[in-house]
């Protein structure tokens, strides 16, 4: 699932559990992709109640906690801004699944 236009993000969020990993302890789905601006990685997390959050970490930084998206438009803007890195991670995941 690639982000080519903003409307793709809504579809992606609606089907997040179909491609994200499941965290049993945290009871959430998650997907990791590069944080190209800070040189680390983002973890996008989706909860059963259709809430999403993000957490960043890298060699020189670590976000103290997850940042929850209170409005749907906020997560859409975030993913639109980081779509290149997200798409790259999705592509790598799909290639690994084929092997």
LOTIMI-244846 format. One record per atom (N, C-alpha, C, O): residue in three letters; x, y, z; residue number from 1. Coordinates in Angstrom, 1 decimal. Layout:
BEGIN
ALA/X/Y/Z/NUM
...
//
This chain:
BEGIN
UNK/0.8/-1.2/0.0/1
UNK/0.0/0.0/0.0/1
UNK/0.9/1.2/0.0/1
UNK/1.6/1.5/1.0/1
UNK/0.9/2.0/-1.1/2
UNK/1.7/3.2/-1.2/2
UNK/0.9/4.4/-1.1/2
UNK/-0.3/4.5/-1.5/2
UNK/1.5/5.5/-0.6/3
UNK/0.9/6.8/-0.5/3
UNK/1.2/7.6/-1.8/3
UNK/2.4/8.0/-1.9/3
UNK/0.3/7.8/-2.7/4
UNK/0.5/8.6/-3.9/4
UNK/-0.3/9.8/-3.9/4
UNK/0.1/10.8/-4.5/4
UNK/-1.4/9.8/-3.2/5
UNK/-2.3/11.0/-3.0/5
UNK/-2.8/11.0/-1.6/5
UNK/-2.9/9.9/-0.9/5
UNK/-3.3/12.1/-1.1/6
UNK/-3.7/12.2/0.3/6
UNK/-4.8/11.2/0.6/6
UNK/-4.9/10.7/1.7/6
UNK/-5.7/11.0/-0.4/7
UNK/-6.8/10.0/-0.1/7
UNK/-6.3/8.6/0.1/7
UNK/-7.0/7.8/0.7/7
UNK/-5.1/8.3/-0.3/8
UNK/-4.5/7.0/-0.1/8
UNK/-4.3/6.8/1.4/8
UNK/-4.3/5.7/2.0/8
UNK/-4.0/7.9/2.1/9
UNK/-3.7/7.8/3.6/9
UNK/-4.9/7.3/4.4/9
UNK/-4.8/6.5/5.3/9
UNK/-6.1/7.8/4.0/10
UNK/-7.3/7.3/4.7/10
UNK/-7.5/5.8/4.5/10
UNK/-7.9/5.1/5.5/10
UNK/-7.3/5.3/3.3/11
UNK/-7.4/3.9/3.0/11
UNK/-6.4/3.1/3.9/11
UNK/-6.7/2.1/4.5/11
UNK/-5.2/3.6/3.9/12
UNK/-4.1/3.0/4.6/12
UNK/-4.4/2.9/6.1/12
UNK/-4.2/1.9/6.7/12
UNK/-4.9/4.0/6.7/13
UNK/-5.3/4.0/8.1/13
UNK/-6.4/3.0/8.4/13
UNK/-6.5/2.4/9.4/13
UNK/-7.4/2.9/7.5/14
UNK/-8.5/2.0/7.6/14
UNK/-8.1/0.5/7.6/14
UNK/-8.8/-0.3/8.1/14
UNK/-6.9/0.3/6.9/15
UNK/-6.4/-1.1/6.8/15
UNK/-5.1/-1.3/7.4/15
UNK/-4.3/-2.2/7.1/15
UNK/-4.8/-0.5/8.4/16
UNK/-3.5/-0.5/9.1/16
UNK/-3.1/-1.9/9.6/16
UNK/-1.9/-2.3/9.5/16
UNK/-4.0/-2.5/10.2/17
UNK/-3.8/-3.8/10.8/17
UNK/-3.4/-4.9/9.8/17
UNK/-2.9/-5.9/10.1/17
UNK/-3.7/-4.7/8.5/18
UNK/-3.4/-5.7/7.5/18
UNK/-2.0/-5.7/7.1/18
UNK/-1.5/-6.7/6.5/18
UNK/-1.2/-4.7/7.4/19
UNK/0.2/-4.7/7.1/19
UNK/1.2/-4.4/8.2/19
UNK/2.4/-4.6/8.1/19
UNK/0.6/-3.9/9.3/20
UNK/1.4/-3.6/10.5/20
UNK/1.7/-4.8/11.4/20
UNK/0.9/-5.8/11.3/20
UNK/2.7/-4.8/12.2/21
UNK/3.0/-5.8/13.1/21
UNK/2.1/-5.7/14.4/21
UNK/1.7/-4.6/14.7/21
UNK/1.9/-6.8/15.1/22
UNK/1.1/-6.7/16.3/22
UNK/2.0/-6.8/17.5/22
UNK/2.9/-7.7/17.6/22
UNK/1.8/-5.9/18.5/23
UNK/2.5/-5.8/19.7/23
UNK/1.6/-6.4/20.8/23
UNK/0.6/-5.7/21.2/23
UNK/1.8/-7.6/21.2/24
UNK/1.0/-8.3/22.2/24
UNK/0.9/-7.6/23.5/24
UNK/-0.2/-7.4/24.0/24
UNK/2.1/-7.2/24.0/25
UNK/2.2/-6.6/25.3/25
UNK/1.4/-5.2/25.3/25
UNK/0.7/-4.9/26.2/25
UNK/1.7/-4.4/24.2/26
UNK/1.1/-3.1/24.1/26
UNK/-0.3/-3.1/23.5/26
UNK/-1.0/-2.1/23.6/26
UNK/-0.8/-4.2/23.0/27
UNK/-2.1/-4.4/22.4/27
UNK/-2.3/-3.3/21.3/27
UNK/-3.3/-2.6/21.4/27
UNK/-1.4/-3.3/20.4/28
UNK/-1.5/-2.3/19.3/28
UNK/-0.7/-2.8/18.1/28
UNK/0.2/-3.6/18.2/28
UNK/-1.1/-2.3/17.0/29
UNK/-0.3/-2.5/15.7/29
UNK/0.7/-1.4/15.6/29
UNK/0.5/-0.3/16.0/29
UNK/1.9/-1.8/14.9/30
UNK/2.9/-0.8/14.8/30
UNK/3.6/-1.0/13.4/30
UNK/3.7/-2.1/12.9/30
UNK/4.1/0.1/12.9/31
UNK/4.9/0.0/11.6/31
UNK/6.0/1.0/11.8/31
UNK/5.9/2.2/12.2/31
UNK/7.3/0.6/11.5/32
UNK/8.5/1.4/11.6/32
UNK/9.0/1.8/10.3/32
UNK/9.0/1.0/9.3/32
UNK/9.3/3.1/10.2/33
UNK/9.9/3.6/9.0/33
UNK/10.9/4.7/9.3/33
UNK/11.0/5.2/10.4/33
UNK/11.7/5.1/8.4/34
UNK/12.8/6.1/8.6/34
UNK/12.3/7.4/8.9/34
UNK/11.3/7.9/8.4/34
UNK/13.1/8.1/9.8/35
UNK/12.9/9.5/10.1/35
UNK/14.1/10.2/9.4/35
UNK/15.1/10.3/10.0/35
UNK/13.8/10.5/8.2/36
UNK/14.9/11.1/7.4/36
UNK/15.4/12.5/7.8/36
UNK/16.5/12.9/7.5/36
UNK/14.5/13.2/8.5/37
UNK/14.9/14.5/8.9/37
UNK/15.8/14.5/10.1/37
UNK/16.7/15.3/10.2/37
UNK/15.6/13.5/11.0/38
UNK/16.4/13.5/12.2/38
UNK/17.4/12.3/12.2/38
UNK/18.2/12.2/13.1/38
UNK/17.4/11.5/11.2/39
UNK/18.3/10.4/11.0/39
UNK/18.1/9.2/12.0/39
UNK/19.0/8.7/12.5/39
UNK/16.8/8.9/12.1/40
UNK/16.5/7.8/13.0/40
UNK/15.3/7.0/12.4/40
UNK/15.3/6.7/11.2/40
UNK/14.3/6.7/13.3/41
UNK/13.2/6.0/12.8/41
UNK/11.9/6.5/13.5/41
UNK/11.9/6.9/14.7/41
UNK/10.8/6.4/12.8/42
UNK/9.5/6.6/13.4/42
UNK/8.8/5.3/13.6/42
UNK/9.0/4.3/12.8/42
UNK/8.0/5.2/14.7/43
UNK/7.2/4.0/14.9/43
UNK/5.7/4.6/14.9/43
UNK/5.4/5.3/15.8/43
UNK/4.9/4.2/14.0/44
UNK/3.5/4.6/13.9/44
UNK/2.7/3.5/14.6/44
UNK/2.9/2.3/14.2/44
UNK/1.9/3.8/15.5/45
UNK/1.1/2.8/16.3/45
UNK/-0.4/3.1/16.1/45
UNK/-0.8/4.2/16.2/45
UNK/-1.1/2.0/15.9/46
UNK/-2.5/2.0/15.8/46
UNK/-3.2/1.2/16.9/46
UNK/-2.8/0.0/17.1/46
UNK/-4.1/1.7/17.6/47
UNK/-4.8/1.1/18.7/47
UNK/-6.2/0.6/18.2/47
UNK/-6.7/1.1/17.3/47
UNK/-6.7/-0.4/18.9/48
UNK/-8.1/-1.0/18.5/48
UNK/-9.2/0.1/18.5/48
UNK/-10.1/-0.1/17.7/48
UNK/-9.1/1.2/19.2/49
UNK/-10.1/2.2/19.2/49
UNK/-9.9/3.2/18.1/49
UNK/-10.5/4.3/18.2/49
UNK/-9.2/2.9/17.1/50
UNK/-8.9/3.7/15.9/50
UNK/-8.1/5.0/16.3/50
UNK/-8.3/6.0/15.6/50
UNK/-7.3/4.9/17.3/51
UNK/-6.4/6.0/17.7/51
UNK/-5.0/5.7/17.2/51
UNK/-4.6/4.5/17.1/51
UNK/-4.3/6.7/16.8/52
UNK/-2.9/6.5/16.3/52
UNK/-2.0/7.4/17.0/52
UNK/-2.3/8.5/17.5/52
UNK/-0.7/6.9/17.2/53
UNK/0.3/7.7/17.8/53
UNK/1.6/7.4/17.0/53
UNK/1.7/6.6/16.2/53
UNK/2.6/8.2/17.4/54
UNK/3.9/8.1/16.7/54
UNK/5.0/8.3/17.8/54
UNK/4.8/9.0/18.8/54
UNK/6.1/7.6/17.6/55
UNK/7.3/7.8/18.5/55
UNK/8.5/7.8/17.7/55
UNK/8.6/6.9/16.7/55
UNK/9.4/8.6/18.0/56
UNK/10.7/8.7/17.2/56
UNK/11.9/8.4/18.1/56
UNK/11.9/8.7/19.3/56
UNK/12.9/7.8/17.4/57
UNK/14.1/7.5/18.1/57
UNK/15.3/7.4/17.1/57
UNK/15.0/7.1/15.9/57
UNK/16.4/7.8/17.5/58
UNK/17.6/7.7/16.7/58
UNK/18.9/7.7/17.6/58
UNK/18.8/7.6/18.8/58
UNK/20.0/7.8/16.9/59
UNK/21.2/7.7/17.6/59
UNK/21.4/8.9/18.6/59
UNK/21.9/8.7/19.7/59
UNK/20.9/10.1/18.2/60
UNK/21.1/11.3/19.0/60
UNK/19.8/11.8/19.6/60
UNK/19.9/12.9/20.2/60
UNK/18.8/11.1/19.6/61
UNK/17.5/11.5/20.2/61
UNK/16.6/10.4/20.5/61
UNK/16.7/9.3/20.0/61
UNK/15.7/10.6/21.4/62
UNK/14.7/9.7/21.8/62
UNK/13.5/10.5/22.3/62
UNK/13.6/11.2/23.3/62
UNK/12.4/10.4/21.6/63
UNK/11.1/11.0/22.1/63
UNK/10.8/10.4/23.5/63
UNK/10.8/9.2/23.6/63
UNK/10.4/11.3/24.4/64
UNK/10.1/10.8/25.7/64
UNK/8.9/9.9/25.8/64
UNK/8.9/8.9/26.5/64
UNK/7.9/10.1/24.9/65
UNK/6.7/9.3/24.9/65
UNK/6.1/9.3/23.6/65
UNK/6.4/10.1/22.7/65
UNK/5.1/8.5/23.4/66
UNK/4.3/8.5/22.2/66
UNK/3.5/9.8/22.1/66
UNK/3.1/10.4/23.1/66
UNK/3.4/10.3/20.9/67
UNK/2.6/11.5/20.6/67
UNK/1.3/11.0/19.9/67
UNK/1.3/10.5/18.8/67
UNK/0.2/11.2/20.6/68
UNK/-1.1/10.8/20.0/68
UNK/-1.7/11.9/19.1/68
UNK/-1.6/13.1/19.3/68
UNK/-2.2/11.4/18.0/69
UNK/-2.9/12.3/17.0/69
UNK/-4.3/12.5/17.5/69
UNK/-5.1/11.5/17.5/69
UNK/-4.7/13.7/17.9/70
UNK/-6.1/13.9/18.4/70
UNK/-7.1/14.1/17.3/70
UNK/-8.2/13.8/17.4/70
UNK/-6.6/14.6/16.1/71
UNK/-7.5/14.8/15.0/71
UNK/-7.0/13.9/13.8/71
UNK/-5.8/13.8/13.6/71
UNK/-7.9/13.4/13.0/72
UNK/-7.6/12.6/11.9/72
UNK/-6.7/13.4/10.9/72
UNK/-5.8/12.8/10.3/72
UNK/-7.0/14.6/10.7/73
UNK/-6.2/15.5/9.8/73
UNK/-4.7/15.6/10.2/73
UNK/-3.9/15.7/9.3/73
UNK/-4.4/15.5/11.5/74
UNK/-3.1/15.6/12.0/74
UNK/-2.2/14.4/11.5/74
UNK/-1.1/14.5/11.1/74
UNK/-2.8/13.2/11.6/75
UNK/-2.1/12.0/11.2/75
UNK/-1.9/12.0/9.6/75
UNK/-0.9/11.5/9.1/75
UNK/-3.0/12.5/9.0/76
UNK/-2.9/12.5/7.5/76
UNK/-1.8/13.5/7.1/76
UNK/-1.0/13.2/6.2/76
UNK/-1.7/14.6/7.7/77
UNK/-0.6/15.6/7.4/77
UNK/0.8/15.0/7.7/77
UNK/1.7/15.1/7.0/77
UNK/0.9/14.3/8.9/78
UNK/2.2/13.7/9.2/78
UNK/2.6/12.6/8.2/78
UNK/3.7/12.7/7.7/78
UNK/1.7/11.8/7.8/79
UNK/2.0/10.7/6.8/79
UNK/2.3/11.3/5.4/79
UNK/3.1/10.8/4.7/79
UNK/1.6/12.4/5.1/80
UNK/1.8/13.0/3.8/80
UNK/3.3/13.6/3.8/80
UNK/4.0/13.5/2.8/80
UNK/3.7/14.2/4.9/81
UNK/5.0/14.8/5.0/81
UNK/6.1/13.8/4.9/81
UNK/7.2/14.0/4.4/81
UNK/5.8/12.6/5.4/82
UNK/6.8/11.5/5.5/82
UNK/6.5/10.4/4.5/82
UNK/7.0/9.2/4.7/82
UNK/5.7/10.6/3.5/83
UNK/5.3/9.6/2.6/83
UNK/6.4/8.8/1.9/83
UNK/6.3/7.6/1.7/83
UNK/7.5/9.5/1.5/84
UNK/8.6/8.9/0.8/84
UNK/9.2/7.8/1.7/84
UNK/9.4/6.7/1.2/84
UNK/9.5/8.1/2.9/85
UNK/10.1/7.1/3.8/85
UNK/9.1/6.0/4.2/85
UNK/9.5/4.9/4.2/85
UNK/7.9/6.4/4.3/86
UNK/6.8/5.4/4.6/86
UNK/6.7/4.4/3.4/86
UNK/6.7/3.2/3.6/86
UNK/6.6/4.9/2.2/87
UNK/6.5/4.1/1.0/87
UNK/7.7/3.2/0.9/87
UNK/7.5/2.0/0.5/87
UNK/8.8/3.7/1.1/88
UNK/10.1/2.9/1.1/88
UNK/10.0/1.7/2.0/88
UNK/10.4/0.6/1.7/88
UNK/9.6/2.0/3.3/89
UNK/9.5/0.9/4.3/89
UNK/8.4/-0.1/3.9/89
UNK/8.6/-1.3/4.1/89
UNK/7.3/0.3/3.3/90
UNK/6.2/-0.6/2.9/90
UNK/6.8/-1.5/1.8/90
UNK/6.5/-2.7/1.8/90
UNK/7.5/-0.9/0.8/91
UNK/8.1/-1.7/-0.3/91
UNK/9.0/-2.7/0.2/91
UNK/9.0/-3.9/-0.2/91
UNK/9.9/-2.4/1.2/92
UNK/10.8/-3.3/1.8/92
UNK/10.1/-4.5/2.5/92
UNK/10.5/-5.6/2.4/92
UNK/9.0/-4.1/3.2/93
UNK/8.2/-5.1/3.9/93
UNK/7.6/-6.1/2.9/93
UNK/7.6/-7.3/3.1/93
UNK/7.1/-5.6/1.8/94
UNK/6.5/-6.4/0.8/94
UNK/7.5/-7.3/0.1/94
UNK/7.2/-8.5/-0.2/94
UNK/8.7/-6.8/-0.1/95
UNK/9.8/-7.6/-0.7/95
UNK/10.2/-8.8/0.2/95
UNK/10.4/-9.9/-0.3/95
UNK/10.3/-8.5/1.5/96
UNK/10.6/-9.5/2.5/96
UNK/9.6/-10.6/2.6/96
UNK/9.9/-11.8/2.8/96
UNK/8.3/-10.2/2.4/97
UNK/7.2/-11.1/2.5/97
UNK/7.2/-12.1/1.3/97
UNK/6.8/-13.3/1.4/97
UNK/7.7/-11.7/0.2/98
UNK/7.8/-12.5/-1.0/98
UNK/8.9/-13.5/-0.9/98
UNK/8.8/-14.6/-1.5/98
UNK/9.9/-13.2/-0.2/99
UNK/11.1/-14.1/-0.1/99
UNK/10.8/-15.3/0.7/99
UNK/11.7/-16.1/0.9/99
//
